């Protein structure tokens, strides 16, 4: 199975996508501050996670040795009120699967345990066969446990697009795309699986969340007042690939339901997954679709922990290539980001959106000359933290910015 990036299909015939798009956007601006970040020039694949007033940025630094063998290192730094910490290494290897959409991550749990994952190739014949590797640290990342894998099928297939989250009791949960039932592009189906670990790192479960999903779209998981909710791109037998959610209730994942029936029929994976945020019973999900030919980004809200979602609100102004991120604010509104595509240029943008459909004016974070990969955004207390990969004449480096949130947000 190849990671085929399909951003738009102009010839697709689908029903119109109902959404709210106000005629006049309201004023709302944040003051971006470039943050000093100690990443080297050969850094990429940023990922952000947050716990209260602490945020973790992880990234991959890759070098090629004199024998043209790539060596990758997963690093992380933490942002607190004092700024960014000095980077620390998690793991390194010359047999990793490194991809701008399928990212490693580091997550802090509420008992201060750090959990990290990365991807390791498992076949010399199939370049897209790889395993999830998982490790824990009890001393703020100074030392890490021996790497293990949450899946035990032993197949030389894809296992990736991982979302880490905290389970009740400060344990670790993770969801991932699992190709054990899809030995080739034309046989079987990609599945979404999830596992749970207790506070000691012992695996407690490994279960199927959905038995037919899009092959290579990133997943997302957030934790509501009722428990975890997962968002992902589903895949019907007719190749309709809309965004679905499943909730973990009583230790079991519920039957998947659609956030909105976009009706995007597409014969290949668009490598464009949803973003998800939760705060109590409030949930916001952002996503990309090209159901009408042109690509657009949307957001929808739930006030009942993901049981139901309201009418989608369009994020972009002209056209979008997706790559969304979202976080919820104290007043129930959300800040969402996306890649805008207009006048043959791409821009990393964000805006505030309410469940009633009110949008602030869009704010540009970086333009297409500076961005590549998938930008990230989290809320750290009363501050937004953003990360993206900048490309300067082919050289990649992670960039970061922070923005204090307006009072009451």
N, C-alpha and C positions, 0 to 999 in steps of 0.2 A: 504494500500500500504506500503510495507516494503522497507526500504532503503537497497537494496541489492548491496553490493560492489562487482562489477565484474571487475577486472583489466585486465584480459586477457582471451580470449577463443581460444585455440589452434585449435579447429576443424572448425572455421569459414572459409567458402569459399568465397572469394571476389577477385575482380580484383586488380592488382598491383597498389600501390599508387605512382603516379609520383611526384618526388620531386628533388630538387637540393641539392647535398651533395658534397662539394668540397673535392678534394683529400688531400689538405694541408690546415690546419687551420692556420690563421695568429696570430701573437703574439698580445695580448691585455690583460692587467691585471689591476685589481683594488687592492688597498691596504685596506684590511678590518680592521676595528677598532672596537673591542668589546665596546659597549656603556653601561655605567652604567644605569640600568633601574630599577626603584623602584617597581617591581611587586613581589608579594609574591609567595611562592613555589606552592601554589595550584591554579596557574593561567594557562589559556589555551585559545583556540579560538581567536588568534590574528587576527586583521584586520587593514589594513593601508589605509588611504586616504591622499591626498595632495592638497594644494592650494598654488601655487607659492613657496615661501621659508618657508612654514610651513607645517608640516606633523602631522597627528594625528594617534596614535596607540590606539586602543581599545581592550579590552580583558575581559574575564569572570573569576571571582574568585568564587569558589564554596566550600562550607563547608557543612558537614552533622552534624545535631544536635544530641542530646542524644536520640531522638526518631527516628533516622535514616531518617530524612526528609532532603533532600538537599535544600540548600539556595544559590541562585546565585545572583551575583552582577556584573553589567556592569560598568566597569571603563574605563577611558581614560587618556592619557597624550599627551602633544603636544611637538614636537621637533622644536626648533628654533635655531638660531645661538648660543644661550646660552646653548643649551643642552635640556634634557628632563625636562618638568615641573613636579611638584608634581601631583600624580594621583588624580582624582576627580571621585566621584560616579555619575552615571546617574540614575540608577534605580536598584531595587532588588526585588526578589520574590522567593517563594517556589513552584510556579506552572509554571516555565519556561520550554520551550523545549530547551535543551542544546545539541548541536551536533557539532562534529569537522568539518563538511562540511557546515552546515547551520549557518552562523555566524552573530551575531549582528554587528553594525557599528556605527561610529560617523563621521560626515562630517561637515567641516566648509564651509559656503557659502561666497560669495564675500562681502556681507554686514555684515560679522562677526557673523551672526546667526549660531548656532550649531544645527544640526539635528541628532537625534539618533534613532535607531530602535532595537528592540529585539523581541523575540518570546515567546508567552504565550499559554499554553495548553488550549483548549476549550472543552475537553471531558474527562470524567473519564473512558469511555469504550474504546475509541480509542486513544492509546498512541501517535499516529502520527497525531492527529488532533490538529492544533494550529493556532493562529492568529498572524498577524504582529501588533506590538505596536509601535507607533511613538510619539516622543516628541521633543520639541524645547527649546533652551536656548538663551536668549538675553544678558546674562551677563557672558559669557565665562564658562558656566557650573556650576556656583554657584547655580542656581535654574533652574528648568525645568518645562515646561508646563504639564498639566494633559495629560496622555497618551490617544491617540486616535488610530483608525485603519483606513487604507486607503481603505479597502474593507468592503462592507456592506451587504453581502449575508447571513450571519448568519449560514452558514453550518458548521457542525462539520467535517471539512475536512482540508487538509494541505494548509497553506498559508505561504510561506517562500522563502528562497534563494533570498533575496532582494539585489538589487543594487541601492544605492542612487546616485543622480547626480544633478547638478545645471541646472535649466532651464533658458531660457532668462528672464532677469529682476530680477535675484537673487532669484528666487523661487526655491522650491525643487521638484525634480522629483524622482520617484522610480519605478522600475520594479520588479515583483515578480512572482513566480510560484503559481498558484491558482487552487485548487482542487475542486471548487464548482460543476464542471461538471463531476467529477470523484468520486462518492460516495464510490466506492470500487475498489480494484485492477483490477477487471475484467470488470468494467462497466465505460463507458465514457472515457474522455481524460483530461490530465493535460493541462492547458492553461497558456500562458504568458500574464500578464496584466501590465498596467502602469497607474500611477496617477500623477497629478501635483498639487502643492500647491503654493499660492502666498506668497509674502514676509511677510504677516501677519499670515500665517499658515492656511489660508482658503483653503479647497480643491476645485479645479477647475474642475477636470476630473477623470474618472475611465474608462479605455477602454481596449479592447482586442488587444494585439499585434499579437499573433499567437494562433490559437485555438487547436493545437495539438503539444505538446512538450514533451521532456523526463521528467520523473516524479520527479527526484531529483538531477539534475545536476546544480551546481551553475551558475548564470547568470552574465553578465558583461555589463556595460554601460560606454561609454566615450563620450566626447563632442567635435565635430569637428567644423571647421569654418562654416559649413552648419547646425550645430545642433547636437543633441544627436544621437548616434548609439548604438543599443543593440545587443549583441551576446549571443547565447544560443544553447543548443543541441536540435535539432528538432527530431521528431519521425514520420516516415511515417506509412502508414497502414501496410507495410510489415516489420516494426520494423527496418528500416534503421535509424540510429541515428547519423547524421552528424551535423557539426556546421553551423548555419545560422545566418544572420544578418537582422535587420530591422532598418530603419532610420525614425526619426521624421521630417516630412516635412509639413509645413503649418498647424501644429497642428494635423496631422494624421500620424500614423505609416504606412510605406510602406509595400507592400507584401514581405514576407520573401524570401531571396535568400541564396543559399549555398555559403560558402567561398571556399570550394573545395569538389568535389564529391568523398569522401573517400569510400563510399559504405559499411560502418560498420553496418552490420546486427547483432543485439544482442537483445535477448528476455527480458533483464532486464536492469534497469538503472545502468550505471557504476559509478555514483556519481563522475563525473570528467568533470567539466565545462570549458569553455574557459576563457581566460584572454584578456583584450582589453586595448589599449592605443591610444590616439589621440593627435595630435599637429598640429593645422591648418587643412590642407586638408590631412595630413599624418595620416594613421591609421595602427596599427599593431595588429594582433590577433594571439594568441597562443592557442594550443589545444592538446588533446590526442586522439589517435585512436588505435584500435587493429584490423583494417580491414583485415590484413593478418595473424592474429593469435598473433604475437608478438606485444607488446605495444610500441608505439613510440610517441614522442612529436614533433610538427611542429609549424612553424611560417609563416605567409603570410602578405604581405604589400599591402596597397592601397595608391595611390597618388591622388585619387579623392573623398575623404571623405567617402569612403566605398561603392561607386557605384560598383566598380570592385576590384578584388584582383589578385595579381600575383601568380606565381608558388610557392607552399610551399617549405620551407627550413627545413630540419630535424634538430632538436636540439640535441637529444641524440646521443651518440656514439655506444652504444651496445643495450640497451633496456631501456624503461622508464615505470614508473607507472603514468606519467602525473603530476597533481597538479601544473599547470603552473602559472607563473606570467610574466608580461611584462611591460616595460616602454620605451618610445621613447626618443632619444637623439637629441640634437640640429642639428646635421648633417643629420638627417633623418634615421640613423640606430637605432637599438633597443637593449636593454639588456633584455634577457629572462631567466627565471629560470624554473627548472623542477626537478623531482626526477628521478635520473638515477638508473637503477637496473642492476648490473653486478656482477658476481661471488657470487651470492646469498646475495649480500649486497645492501643497498640503500644509495644514497648520494643526498643531496641537492646541486644542481649545477647551475651555470649561465654562459652565454657567450654573447658576442656582435655579432649581425648578421646584415648584410646589405640587402637591397632589391635585390641586384645583386647576392645574394647567398653566399657572403663571410662570413665566421665564424671565430671568434677568438677561441683560445684554451679554453676548458672548465675549469672552476675554481670551486673547491669544497668549499662550505660554511660550511657544517656540514655533518657528516656521519649518517648512519642509527641507530647507537647506541644512537644518540643524538636527533633525529628528530622524530616527530609524527605529525599527523594532516596535515594542508595545509599551507606551507610557504607563506609569503607575501613579496612584494617589491614595493616601489614607488620611484619616483624621487622628491627630495626636493631641488629646485634650482640646484646647481652644486654638489649635493650629492645623492648617493643612500642610501635608508634606507631599511633594511631587518628585518623581524621578523619571528620567527618560535617557535614551541613548543618543548621543550626538555623533554625527559623522562629519569629519573634516578631511576632505581629500582621501576618503577611504579609511581613515583611522578612526576607530570607535572609542568613545569614552562615556562613562555614566555622568550625567549632570543632575543636580538636585536644586530645588527651590522650596522655600517655606512661605506661608502666608498666614498672619494672624487673622482669626475669624472675627467679624464684626460682633459687637456686644449683643448677647441674646441669641446668638446662632450656635 
